[in-house]
Amino acid sequence: MYRWKVAAYLRLSSEDGDKMESNSITNQKKLINMYIKKDKELNFKEFYIDDGYSGTDFERPDFKRMIKDIENGKINTIIVKDLSRFGRNYIEVGKYIEQFFPSYDIRFIAINDNIDSYKEPESINNVIVPFKNLMNDEYARDISNKVRSILNTKRKNGEFIGNSAPYGYLRDPKNVHKFIVDEEASVVVKKIFKMILDGNSKQKVVEDLNKLEIPTPRLYKVQKFDFKYKVTEEMQTWDTAKIDDILQNKTYIGYLEQGKKRRISHKVHKNIDISSEEWITIPNHHKALISEENFNTVQDIIYNRYLRVQKNKEYDLFAGHIKCADCGNTLTKRKGKIYDYYYCTSYIKNKTCSKHTCQIKKLKEIVLEMINKQIEIIFNLDKAIKQITKNTEVNYDVEILKNRLKDCNKAKIKYMKLKEELLDDLSNQLITENEYTEYKEDYNNNLSEIKKEIDKISLKLKSCKISKNSNKEWIYKFENRRQLNELNNKIIQELIDCIYVHEDGNITIKFKYKDEYEEAIKFVKENKEYIKP
């Protein structure tokens, strides 16, 4: 008559080193079946199999099911191939063998370790059992460290080690560590970025994608590639969090970013986020879907400035760019009876500044006119540069770099002289010792930055890797906007640093690329004799 209701527990995980053929699920089954056939009192009930689960914790589905069946009295015997199949956590394994199983009168058999708590009770209390558990625990820790080291090496070598490529890409069949473009999904990614660049809010993007019934990234993988995700209601609709995941993902400009999470330990299988400074980032890993310039513009539009979404689901055109010329605070939009206006926020909140008001419709007209004038100035400036470089055969990029080098060397001499004068000022008691220390540190920091810039420019000049007209790229951004008829967020973001509103309502615009503009003006002035009238 059968006395023992047997549960056979099997486990395998490459994560903690269980790769040997002898540990395969098939071989574990064979060994256990042979053992059961030899003992007529053993009544086999069921296999409990956790394939792909680490032994360093007990968060395993079939292990939990087995424990539940023990508590419900369905089984009273557990057979494993050896102690390591049961688990590799020294403390937890000891708790089950020494406390839990005896409290439920469970017979425990580990075949290869010659343990049988019923036939040989002393085997379970033998000093070798905790020692083996400890060795299994240490083995798991060692394997975990080695695996982590190997994975980090792969990441640093630019090898993608994730399960699936990011949305918009596929794993390259020729090299699974690289990506190729997924033509279908990439269209959606480009659409999302374009809508933001065109001045739409994230919510407007969400509404458009849902209206067009475009599958979300996870749903797309389920439908297109038969991924085994559980399809939830949340998965089926776009929301702003999903848009954020795409807009802030450097994957779309060709970067591979890995190592964003870290497991707490080989025993605690919980992942924690780590600082972005510690991520392993590889540029130019794959083909970009979005230009780096457009990506950075989107970051500025959405994440780097304070923006408010209007009722039409678009961003306020000048939000984040318009300020009071006197107090420097931002301007706030207010509705009038006929027109909308901007007012100084300091005035609205506590009357610490004057109104600095301007009508938004008129502001748009003024800004458009001023941008067009600036574009025309830069267009003529470019014509002059082209004439000079043609008549002198000089390389504009080289000349700009040489001028930058001259300016840096002048600045270097200036700060070195200031440092020399500090000791005299201290000895003449013109400054205190604390002031001396502060000034000296400030001058040294400036000199350090200047030296870095000098080295950087010198390297460019020596390496002869100067791209023709690379120092004129800012010019093309203005020229490409000739004869503007209307404004949008992208134009404001690309060309304007800040719009200042004065107390009398006058407008001053600080355009981007001020330094580059002044360099170009200087170049033209120094070579004006080569310009034909």
C-alpha positions in Angstrom: 0.0 0.0 0.0 1.2 3.5 -0.9 2.2 5.5 2.0 3.9 8.5 0.5 2.2 11.0 -1.8 5.1 12.2 -3.9 5.8 15.6 -5.5 8.9 15.7 -7.7 10.4 19.2 -7.9 12.6 20.2 -10.8 14.4 23.4 -11.5 16.7 24.8 -14.1 18.2 28.3 -14.6 21.1 29.4 -16.7 21.2 32.6 -14.5 22.8 30.7 -11.6 24.9 28.4 -13.6 22.6 25.4 -14.2 23.7 24.7 -17.7 25.1 21.2 -17.5 23.3 18.5 -19.5 23.0 16.4 -16.3 20.9 19.2 -14.8 18.4 19.4 -17.7 14.8 19.0 -16.9 14.7 15.7 -18.9 17.6 14.2 -17.0 16.1 15.3 -13.7 12.9 13.5 -14.6 14.7 10.3 -15.6 16.6 10.2 -12.3 13.6 10.8 -10.2 11.4 8.3 -12.1 14.0 5.6 -11.6 14.2 6.4 -7.9 10.4 6.2 -7.5 10.1 2.9 -9.4 12.5 1.2 -6.9 10.4 2.1 -3.8 6.9 0.6 -3.8 5.7 2.9 -1.0 6.2 6.0 -3.2 3.0 7.1 -4.9 3.9 9.6 -7.6 1.4 12.5 -7.8 2.8 15.3 -9.9 5.9 17.0 -11.3 6.4 20.6 -10.2 8.7 22.3 -12.8 10.3 25.8 -12.7 12.3 26.0 -15.9 14.2 29.3 -16.2 13.9 30.4 -12.6 16.9 31.2 -10.3 17.5 29.2 -7.2 18.5 32.2 -5.2 15.0 33.1 -4.2 11.7 31.2 -4.0 9.5 33.4 -6.1 8.8 30.6 -8.5 5.3 29.7 -9.7 5.5 25.9 -9.5 7.4 26.0 -6.2 4.6 28.2 -4.7 2.0 25.8 -6.1 3.8 22.9 -4.5 3.8 24.6 -1.1 0.1 25.3 -1.4 -0.5 21.6 -2.1 1.6 20.7 1.0 -0.6 23.0 3.1 -3.7 21.4 1.6 -2.5 17.9 2.4 -2.3 16.8 -1.2 1.4 15.7 -0.9 3.6 14.6 2.0 6.9 13.8 0.2 9.2 16.0 -1.9 11.9 14.5 -4.1 14.6 16.5 -5.9 17.7 15.5 -7.8 20.0 17.4 -5.3 19.9 20.3 -2.9 20.9 22.8 -5.6 17.7 22.0 -7.6 15.7 22.8 -4.5 17.4 26.2 -4.0 20.7 28.1 -3.7 19.8 30.5 -0.9 21.5 29.1 2.2 19.2 30.7 4.7 15.9 30.1 2.9 16.7 26.4 2.1 17.6 25.9 5.7 14.3 27.3 6.8 12.3 25.0 4.6 14.2 21.8 5.5 14.6 22.5 9.2 11.3 24.3 10.0 8.6 24.2 7.4 8.8 20.6 6.3 8.9 19.1 9.8 5.9 21.2 10.9 3.9 19.6 8.1 5.5 16.1 8.5 7.0 16.2 5.0 9.5 13.6 3.9 12.3 15.3 2.0 14.6 13.3 -0.4 17.6 14.7 -2.3 18.8 11.8 -4.3 22.4 12.7 -5.2 23.1 14.1 -1.8 21.9 10.9 -0.1 19.3 12.7 2.0 16.1 11.1 3.2 14.5 12.6 6.2 12.3 9.5 6.8 14.6 6.5 6.2 17.7 8.3 7.5 16.7 11.2 9.8 20.3 11.8 10.7 21.0 12.7 7.1 19.0 15.9 7.3 20.8 17.0 10.4 24.3 16.1 9.2 26.8 18.9 9.2 27.3 18.4 5.5 23.8 19.6 4.6 24.2 23.3 5.7 27.7 23.2 4.3 26.3 22.1 0.9 23.6 24.8 1.1 26.3 27.3 1.8 28.4 26.1 -1.2 25.3 26.3 -3.4 24.6 29.8 -2.2 28.3 30.9 -2.9 28.2 29.2 -6.3 25.1 31.3 -7.3 26.8 34.5 -6.0 29.9 33.8 -8.0 28.0 32.9 -11.2 25.9 36.0 -10.8 29.0 38.3 -10.6 30.5 36.6 -13.6 27.3 37.0 -15.6 27.0 40.6 -14.7 30.6 41.2 -15.7 30.1 39.5 -19.0 27.0 41.5 -19.8 28.7 44.8 -18.9 31.5 44.0 -21.2 29.0 43.2 -24.0 27.3 46.6 -23.3 30.6 48.5 -23.4 31.4 46.8 -26.8 28.1 48.1 -28.2 26.3 44.8 -28.2 22.5 44.9 -27.6 21.6 42.3 -24.9 17.9 43.0 -24.5 15.1 40.6 -25.5 13.7 42.7 -28.3 14.6 45.8 -30.3 13.0 49.1 -29.3 9.9 50.2 -31.1 10.7 51.4 -34.6 13.5 48.9 -35.0 14.1 45.1 -35.5 17.1 43.0 -34.5 19.4 42.6 -37.5 19.2 39.0 -38.6 22.9 39.3 -39.7 23.9 40.6 -36.2 21.5 40.2 -33.4 23.4 42.8 -31.3 22.5 45.5 -33.9 19.2 47.1 -35.1 17.7 47.6 -38.5 14.7 50.0 -39.2 11.2 48.6 -38.9 9.7 50.5 -41.8 6.1 50.3 -40.4 6.7 51.3 -36.8 9.4 53.9 -37.8 6.7 55.9 -39.6 4.8 56.3 -36.3 7.9 57.4 -34.4 8.6 60.1 -37.1 5.0 61.2 -37.0 5.2 61.8 -33.2 8.3 63.9 -33.5 7.0 65.9 -36.4 3.7 66.7 -34.7 5.6 68.1 -31.7 7.9 70.1 -33.9 4.9 71.5 -35.7 3.6 72.9 -32.4 1.2 70.2 -31.2 0.9 69.1 -27.6 1.5 65.6 -26.4 -2.2 65.2 -25.7 -3.0 66.2 -29.3 -0.5 63.5 -30.5 -2.2 61.0 -28.2 -5.7 61.8 -29.5 -4.5 61.6 -33.2 -2.8 58.2 -32.7 -5.9 56.7 -30.9 -8.2 58.2 -33.5 -6.2 56.5 -36.3 -6.2 53.3 -34.2 -2.5 53.0 -34.4 -1.3 50.2 -32.1 0.8 51.1 -29.1 4.4 49.8 -29.1 3.6 46.7 -26.9 0.3 46.0 -28.7 2.2 46.3 -32.0 4.7 43.6 -30.9 1.8 41.3 -29.9 -0.1 41.8 -33.2 2.9 41.9 -35.5 5.4 39.5 -33.9 3.3 37.4 -31.6 4.9 38.6 -28.4 3.3 36.9 -25.3 2.4 40.1 -23.4 -0.8 40.0 -21.6 -3.1 42.4 -23.5 -4.6 44.9 -21.0 -6.8 47.9 -21.5 -3.9 50.2 -20.7 -1.8 48.5 -23.4 -4.4 49.2 -26.1 -4.4 53.0 -25.9 -1.8 55.7 -26.3 -1.2 58.1 -23.4 1.3 60.9 -22.7 3.6 58.5 -20.8 4.0 56.4 -23.9 4.7 59.5 -25.9 7.3 60.6 -23.3 9.0 57.2 -23.7 9.5 57.8 -27.4 10.3 61.5 -27.3 13.0 61.1 -24.7 14.6 58.0 -26.1 18.0 58.6 -27.7 17.6 55.3 -29.5 15.9 57.3 -32.3 19.1 59.4 -32.9 21.3 56.3 -33.2 22.4 55.8 -29.6 22.4 52.5 -27.7 21.6 53.1 -24.0 21.9 50.1 -21.7 22.4 49.4 -18.0 19.5 51.6 -16.9 18.6 49.2 -14.1 20.6 47.1 -11.7 19.5 44.0 -9.7 19.9 44.6 -5.9 21.8 41.3 -5.4 22.0 37.7 -6.6 19.3 36.8 -3.9 17.0 39.8 -4.2 15.8 39.8 -7.8 14.4 43.3 -7.7 15.7 45.9 -10.2 16.3 49.5 -9.3 16.8 52.5 -11.5 20.3 53.9 -11.7 21.5 57.4 -12.5 21.7 58.3 -16.2 25.3 59.2 -15.7 26.0 55.5 -15.1 24.2 54.2 -18.2 26.4 52.6 -20.8 25.9 54.8 -24.0 27.2 53.9 -27.4 26.7 56.6 -30.2 26.2 55.7 -33.9 25.1 52.1 -33.0 22.4 52.0 -35.7 20.6 54.2 -38.2 18.9 57.2 -36.7 15.2 57.8 -37.3 15.4 61.4 -36.1 18.1 64.0 -36.6 20.0 65.0 -33.4 19.0 68.6 -34.1 15.3 67.8 -34.2 15.6 65.6 -31.1 17.3 68.4 -29.1 14.7 70.8 -30.3 11.9 68.6 -29.0 13.7 68.3 -25.7 13.7 72.1 -25.5 10.1 72.5 -26.6 8.7 69.9 -24.2 11.0 69.2 -21.4 13.5 72.1 -21.0 11.1 75.0 -20.9 8.0 75.9 -19.0 5.2 75.4 -21.5 1.4 75.5 -21.3 -1.0 73.7 -23.6 -3.7 75.8 -25.0 -7.3 74.7 -25.5 -6.6 73.9 -29.2 -4.1 71.3 -27.9 -1.1 73.3 -29.2 1.6 75.0 -27.2 1.6 78.7 -26.6 3.9 79.9 -29.5 6.1 82.1 -27.3 6.0 80.1 -24.0 9.5 79.7 -22.5 10.9 82.5 -24.8 9.2 85.7 -23.7 10.4 87.7 -20.7 10.1 91.1 -19.1 13.1 93.3 -20.2 13.4 94.8 -16.7 12.8 92.2 -14.0 13.6 89.1 -16.3 10.5 87.3 -15.2 8.3 85.4 -17.7 5.2 87.0 -19.2 1.8 85.5 -18.6 -1.0 85.2 -21.1 -4.3 86.9 -20.3 -7.5 87.1 -22.3 -8.9 90.5 -23.2 -12.4 91.4 -24.5 -11.1 91.3 -28.1 -7.4 90.4 -28.1 -5.1 88.2 -25.9 -2.2 90.0 -24.1 1.0 89.1 -22.3 1.7 90.7 -18.9 4.7 90.6 -16.7 4.2 87.8 -14.1 5.7 90.0 -11.3 3.1 92.6 -12.0 0.3 90.1 -11.9 1.4 88.4 -8.7 2.6 91.2 -6.5 2.9 94.5 -8.5 6.7 94.5 -8.0 7.1 95.4 -11.7 5.1 97.3 -14.3 2.7 95.7 -16.8 5.1 95.3 -19.8 2.0 94.4 -21.7 1.8 93.5 -25.4 -0.9 92.3 -27.7 -0.2 88.8 -28.8 -1.5 89.3 -32.4 0.7 92.3 -32.8 3.6 90.5 -31.2 3.4 87.8 -33.8 3.5 90.3 -36.6 6.5 92.1 -35.1 8.5 88.9 -34.4 7.8 87.6 -37.9 9.0 90.9 -39.4 12.1 90.9 -37.2 13.0 87.3 -38.1 12.6 88.0 -41.8 14.9 91.0 -41.5 17.5 88.9 -39.6 17.3 86.2 -42.2 17.9 88.8 -45.0 20.9 90.2 -43.0 22.4 86.7 -42.6 21.7 85.9 -46.3 23.7 89.0 -47.4 26.4 88.1 -44.9 26.7 84.6 -46.4 27.0 86.2 -49.9 29.8 88.3 -48.6 31.6 85.3 -47.1 31.2 83.3 -50.3 32.8 86.2 -52.3 35.7 86.4 -49.8 36.4 82.7 -49.8 36.2 82.6 -53.6 38.5 85.5 -54.2 41.1 84.5 -51.5 40.7 80.7 -51.7 40.7 80.6 -47.9 38.8 78.0 -45.9 36.2 79.8 -43.8 36.1 77.0 -41.2 39.9 77.2 -40.8 39.8 81.0 -40.5 37.1 80.9 -37.9 39.0 78.3 -35.9 42.2 80.4 -36.1 40.3 83.5 -34.8 38.8 81.5 -32.0 42.3 80.3 -31.1 43.6 83.9 -31.1 40.7 84.9 -28.8 41.4 82.0 -26.4 45.1 82.8 -26.2 44.3 86.5 -25.5 41.9 85.3 -22.7 44.7 83.0 -21.4 47.2 85.8 -21.2 44.6 88.0 -19.4 43.9 85.5 -16.6 47.6 84.6 -16.2 48.3 88.3 -15.7 45.4 88.7 -13.2 46.8 85.7 -11.3 50.3 87.4 -11.1 48.7 90.6 -9.8 46.9 88.8 -7.1 50.0 88.4 -4.9 50.7 92.1 -5.1 47.1 93.0 -4.2 47.4 90.7 -1.2 50.7 92.1 0.0 49.4 95.6 -0.4 46.3 94.6 1.6 44.0 95.5 -1.2 42.3 92.1 -0.8 41.9 89.7 2.1 43.4 86.2 2.2 39.9 84.7 1.7 39.4 87.0 -1.3 42.8 86.0 -2.6 41.9 82.3 -2.4 38.5 82.8 -4.1 39.9 84.9 -6.9 42.8 82.5 -7.5 40.4 79.5 -7.7 38.1 81.4 -10.1 41.1 82.4 -12.4 42.4 78.8 -12.3 39.0 77.4 -13.3 38.8 79.9 -16.2 42.3 79.0 -17.3 41.5 75.3 -17.2 38.4 75.8 -19.4 40.4 78.0 -21.8 43.1 75.4 -22.0 40.5 72.7 -22.9 39.1 75.0 -25.6 42.6 75.7 -27.0 43.4 72.0 -27.1 40.1 71.2 -28.8 40.6 73.9 -31.5 44.2 73.0 -32.0 43.3 69.3 -32.5 40.7 70.3 -35.1 43.3 72.4 -37.0 46.0 69.8 -36.8 43.8 66.8 -37.7 42.7 68.4 -41.0 39.2 66.9 -40.4 37.4 70.1 -40.7 34.2 69.6 -42.7 33.8 72.3 -45.3 31.3 74.9 -44.2 30.7 73.2 -40.8 30.9 76.6 -39.2 28.2 77.9 -41.5 25.5 75.4 -40.5 23.8 78.0 -38.4 23.6 80.3 -41.5 21.7 77.6 -43.4 19.1 77.4 -40.5 18.2 81.1 -41.2 18.5 80.9 -45.0 16.2 77.9 -45.2 13.5 80.1 -43.6 13.6 82.9 -46.2 10.3 84.7 -46.8 8.4 83.3 -43.8 4.7 83.9 -43.9 3.8 82.5 -40.5 5.4 81.4 -37.2 5.4 78.0 -35.5 7.1 76.5 -32.4 9.9 75.0 -34.4 10.9 78.3 -36.0 10.9 80.1 -32.6 12.8 77.2 -31.0 15.5 77.1 -33.7 16.1 80.8 -34.3 15.2 82.7 -31.1 16.8 82.5 -27.7 14.6 85.1 -26.0 12.1 87.8 -26.7 12.2 90.8 -24.3 9.2 93.1 -23.8 10.0 96.6 -22.6 7.9 98.8 -20.4 6.9 101.0 -23.4 5.9 97.9 -25.4 8.9 97.8 -27.6 10.3 94.4 -28.5 14.0 93.2 -28.4 14.9 89.8 -29.8 18.0 87.9 -28.8 18.6 85.5 -31.7 20.5 82.2 -31.3 24.0 81.8 -32.6 25.1 85.3 -31.4 28.7 84.2 -31.1 28.7 82.7 -34.6 27.1 85.8 -36.0 29.7 88.0 -34.5 32.5 85.8 -35.8 31.0 86.0 -39.3 30.8 89.8 -39.1 34.4 90.1 -37.9 35.5 87.8 -40.8 33.8 90.0 -43.3 35.1 93.3 -41.8 38.7 91.9 -41.9 38.4 90.9 -45.5 36.0 93.6 -46.9 38.6 94.5 -49.6 37.8 91.2 -51.3 34.1 91.9 -51.7 33.1 93.2 -55.1 30.6 96.1 -55.0 
